[in-house]
Amino acid sequence: MKFQKLLFSSLIIISLASCTSWSSRLGVKTEEANVTVTRLDNLEGFVYVYVTGVGSLMIGPGETGRFRVETRGTHTIRARYFGKNESSKLGPDIELKLEIDNDKHYFSVNYLGDANGKRTELKNLYEIKTISFLPDSNGFVQFSTNDARYYGRGTWKIVDNINAQNIYEIECLKMSGARTRGHGMVFGASDTDNVSYYAVGIGTPGSYFIMKLSNDKYTMIKAWSGSEKVKPGYNVLNTLRVIKYGTTFIVFINDNPVYEFTDDEITGNRVGYWVGIGGGEEEEFPIEPVDVRFRQRPASVNMEQRPSITLK
């Protein structure tokens, strides 16, 4: 197995200067992993290390200790330095290195009890960050998050439509995130609120669905279905378009009509972007974020040439 070194603060060294203790949370995505704790200093005294649900050990100067973590989920690792004469005293610099033999992990570090008795939090190895529908450097609007608070949610942004009345069109691509969750276009959104809309979503396996949200209720208009019209995979650009004729909507994927439905519950002409986020067993937070890019595209449509399509 390949060892992954945990990098925090500056490279792999943790300094415990003027701290009575520190604790970390280790999220293990696989069923088991080896955790190695090595003392790099030669100072007198020992470090007591405890992993919840696993066990504890004492590490002397220059020694190494190992834990076998066999359960999924979050484990707390705590360490405390005990000096030569009196335990729990603020000790000199203690240098620890932590390694995990699996690349499905994250490590966040909290120092507890500094010289002033206050809690000090250090930056995570993987920074928890959300970009909520903001312009990127390539002309797209980006939604990205690796924050576990988004697990199992759908999120969207409604904007003014750059196209003519009843024509909606965007381009979108998914950079990363669970294959099991879709992304796509909000269309026909209410002009008076941000919680009433229709949406067409696509998935990286090459599938699509159509739904609506109205009165706090989701209704599936077209269940997830495979379609050769969807370009599968990541970092692949797909174009979504919807044209409305009266109360009838025709949905296009990459310029191909794929579905037609009739509904008059929602009145509006706004468009938007929609992202589905998987649960904890689907996403790889915080290692890999959900990252989806969108942009509206001016549609070249002749409303008088309504497509004649046969839909199964």
C-alpha positions in Angstrom: 0.0 0.0 0.0 1.1 3.6 -0.6 1.7 5.8 2.3 0.1 9.3 2.2 1.8 11.9 4.3 -0.6 14.3 6.0 0.4 17.9 5.4 -0.6 20.6 7.7 0.8 23.8 9.0 4.2 23.6 7.2 4.6 20.2 5.5 4.3 17.2 7.8 5.6 18.4 11.1 3.3 19.3 13.9 4.7 21.5 16.6 3.1 21.3 20.0 4.9 24.2 21.5 3.0 25.8 24.3 0.1 23.4 24.0 -1.1 20.9 26.6 -2.7 18.7 24.1 -4.0 18.5 20.5 -6.7 16.4 18.9 -7.6 15.5 15.3 -10.5 13.9 13.5 -9.7 11.3 10.9 -12.4 10.3 8.4 -11.7 6.9 6.8 -13.6 6.1 3.7 -12.5 2.5 3.4 -13.1 -0.2 6.0 -9.6 -0.3 7.4 -6.3 1.6 7.4 -3.0 1.7 9.2 -2.3 4.9 11.2 1.4 5.5 12.1 2.5 8.1 14.7 6.2 8.8 14.9 8.0 11.1 17.3 10.8 13.0 15.6 12.2 14.6 18.7 14.5 13.3 21.4 13.2 15.2 24.4 12.6 13.5 27.7 9.1 12.4 28.5 6.5 10.6 26.5 3.4 11.3 24.4 0.2 9.5 25.2 -1.8 8.8 22.1 -5.4 7.6 22.1 -7.7 6.7 19.2 -11.4 6.4 20.1 -12.7 2.9 19.7 -9.2 1.5 18.8 -6.8 1.9 21.7 -3.9 3.9 23.2 -0.2 3.8 23.4 2.8 5.8 24.8 5.4 7.0 22.5 8.9 7.8 23.7 11.5 10.0 22.1 12.2 8.8 18.5 9.7 6.0 18.8 6.9 4.9 16.4 3.4 3.6 17.3 0.8 2.1 15.0 -3.0 1.7 15.0 -5.2 -0.5 12.8 -8.4 1.4 12.1 -11.0 -1.1 11.0 -14.2 0.9 11.1 -15.7 3.5 8.8 -16.5 6.9 9.9 -14.8 9.5 12.1 -12.1 8.6 14.6 -10.7 11.1 17.1 -6.9 11.0 17.7 -5.7 12.7 20.9 -2.2 13.2 22.0 -0.8 14.7 25.2 2.8 15.4 26.2 3.9 14.4 29.7 7.2 15.9 30.8 9.9 14.2 32.9 8.8 15.4 36.3 5.2 16.5 36.1 2.5 15.5 33.7 0.3 17.9 31.7 2.8 20.7 32.0 3.3 22.9 29.0 6.3 21.2 27.4 8.9 22.0 24.9 8.4 21.5 21.2 7.2 18.0 20.4 7.4 16.9 16.8 5.0 14.3 15.5 4.5 12.8 12.0 1.3 11.0 11.1 0.9 8.7 8.1 -2.0 6.7 6.7 -1.6 3.9 4.2 -4.7 4.8 2.3 -5.6 7.8 0.2 -9.2 7.9 1.3 -8.8 10.0 4.4 -9.0 13.5 5.7 -7.4 15.1 8.7 -8.4 18.2 10.6 -6.4 19.5 13.5 -7.5 21.3 16.6 -5.0 22.4 19.2 -6.5 22.5 22.7 -5.3 24.7 25.5 -2.6 27.1 24.5 -0.5 29.2 26.9 -3.5 31.5 27.5 -5.9 28.6 28.1 -7.8 29.4 24.9 -8.7 27.0 22.1 -6.8 27.5 18.8 -8.0 25.9 15.6 -5.6 25.3 12.7 -6.5 25.0 9.0 -7.6 21.7 7.7 -5.4 19.6 5.5 -8.2 19.8 3.0 -9.7 23.2 3.2 -13.5 23.2 3.5 -14.7 25.6 0.9 -17.9 26.4 -1.0 -18.1 28.5 -4.2 -21.8 29.2 -4.6 -22.5 30.1 -8.3 -19.8 32.6 -8.8 -18.0 33.5 -12.1 -14.8 31.4 -12.7 -11.9 32.5 -14.9 -13.3 30.8 -18.1 -16.6 32.5 -18.5 -18.6 29.9 -16.6 -20.6 30.2 -13.3 -19.2 27.7 -10.8 -20.7 25.8 -8.0 -18.2 23.8 -5.9 -18.2 22.4 -2.4 -16.5 19.8 -0.2 -18.6 20.7 2.9 -20.4 17.8 4.5 -23.2 20.1 5.4 -24.3 19.8 1.8 -24.7 16.0 1.8 -27.9 14.9 0.2 -29.0 18.3 -0.9 -30.0 19.9 -4.1 -29.0 23.6 -4.6 -29.8 26.0 -7.4 -29.4 29.6 -8.6 -32.1 31.4 -10.6 -31.1 34.3 -12.9 -32.6 36.5 -15.6 -33.0 34.8 -19.0 -30.8 36.2 -21.7 -33.0 34.6 -24.4 -36.4 35.5 -25.7 -39.6 34.7 -23.9 -40.2 30.9 -23.5 -36.7 29.9 -24.7 -34.1 28.6 -22.2 -30.6 27.4 -22.9 -27.4 26.7 -21.0 -24.2 24.8 -21.4 -22.9 22.8 -18.4 -20.2 20.4 -17.4 -19.3 18.5 -14.3 -15.7 18.5 -13.2 -16.0 16.2 -10.2 -18.5 14.8 -7.7 -20.7 11.7 -7.3 -21.7 9.9 -10.5 -25.0 9.2 -8.9 -26.1 12.9 -8.7 -27.1 15.1 -11.5 -26.8 18.7 -12.6 -28.6 20.8 -15.1 -30.9 23.7 -15.9 -33.8 25.4 -14.1 -36.3 26.8 -16.6 -39.7 28.5 -16.5 -38.9 29.7 -13.0 -41.4 31.9 -11.3 -40.8 35.6 -11.7 -42.0 36.3 -8.1 -40.1 33.7 -6.1 -37.1 31.4 -6.2 -38.7 28.2 -5.1 -41.0 27.5 -8.1 -39.4 26.1 -11.2 -39.0 23.2 -13.7 -35.6 21.6 -14.1 -33.9 19.2 -16.5 -31.0 17.4 -15.1 -28.3 15.1 -16.6 -25.9 12.6 -15.1 -22.4 11.6 -16.0 -23.3 8.0 -16.9 -25.4 9.4 -19.8 -28.9 9.9 -18.4 -31.4 12.7 -17.7 -34.6 13.5 -15.8 -37.2 16.3 -15.6 -38.9 17.6 -12.5 -40.7 20.6 -11.0 -40.7 22.2 -7.6 -43.9 23.9 -6.6 -45.5 24.7 -3.2 -42.5 23.0 -1.5 -43.2 19.8 -3.4 -41.0 18.0 -5.9 -42.8 16.2 -8.8 -40.9 13.9 -11.1 -42.1 14.6 -14.7 -39.6 12.3 -16.3 -37.8 9.7 -14.2 -34.1 9.1 -14.7 -33.6 7.5 -18.1 -30.6 6.7 -20.2 -30.1 8.6 -23.4 -27.5 8.5 -26.1 -28.1 12.2 -26.6 -26.3 13.0 -23.3 -22.5 13.1 -23.6 -21.3 11.0 -20.6 -18.3 11.6 -18.4 -16.6 14.4 -16.5 -15.4 17.7 -18.0 -17.7 17.1 -21.0 -19.8 20.0 -22.2 -23.6 19.4 -22.7 -26.1 21.8 -24.0 -29.6 21.9 -22.5 -32.5 23.8 -24.2 -36.2 24.1 -23.5 -38.8 25.8 -25.7 -42.3 26.5 -24.5 -45.2 26.6 -26.8 -48.3 27.7 -24.8 -48.4 25.2 -22.0 -46.2 22.6 -23.8 -42.5 22.3 -23.1 -40.1 20.6 -25.5 -36.7 19.5 -23.9 -33.6 19.3 -26.0 -30.2 17.8 -25.1 -27.3 18.7 -27.4 -29.8 20.1 -30.0 -31.8 16.8 -30.0 -35.5 16.9 -28.8 -35.8 14.2 -26.1 -39.1 14.8 -24.3 -42.3 16.8 -24.4 -44.7 17.6 -21.5 -47.6 19.9 -20.8 -48.0 21.8 -17.5 -49.4 25.2 -16.5 -48.8 25.3 -12.8 -45.8 27.7 -12.8 -45.7 31.0 -14.7 -42.3 32.6 -15.2 -39.5 33.1 -17.7 -36.4 32.9 -15.6 -33.6 30.4 -16.0 -31.0 28.9 -13.7 -28.6 26.3 -12.6 -29.2 23.2 -10.5 -26.7 20.8 -8.7 -27.4 17.6 -6.8 -25.0 16.6 -4.1 -24.6 13.0 -2.9 -24.6 11.7 0.6 -21.6 10.6 2.7 -21.3 7.3 1.0 -21.4 8.8 -2.5 -19.2 11.9 -2.3 -15.5 12.0 -1.4 -15.6 15.1 0.8 -13.4 16.8 1.7 -10.8 15.2 -0.6 -12.8 15.7 -3.8 -15.5 18.4 -4.2 -18.6 18.6 -6.2 -17.6 21.0 -9.0 -20.0 22.0 -11.8 -19.8 24.8 -14.3 -22.6 26.5 -16.2 -23.2 29.3 -18.6 -26.2 30.6 -20.5 -26.0 30.4 -24.3 -27.9 32.6 -26.7 -30.3 30.4 -28.5 -30.8 30.5 -32.3 -34.4 29.2 -32.5 -37.2 29.9 -34.9 -40.3 29.6 -32.8 -42.4 29.1 -35.9 -40.6 25.9 -36.7 -41.9 23.7 -34.0 -40.1 20.3 -34.0 -42.2 17.3 -34.9 -41.0 14.5 -32.7 -42.1 11.1 -31.6 -41.4 10.4 -28.0 -41.6 7.0 -26.4 
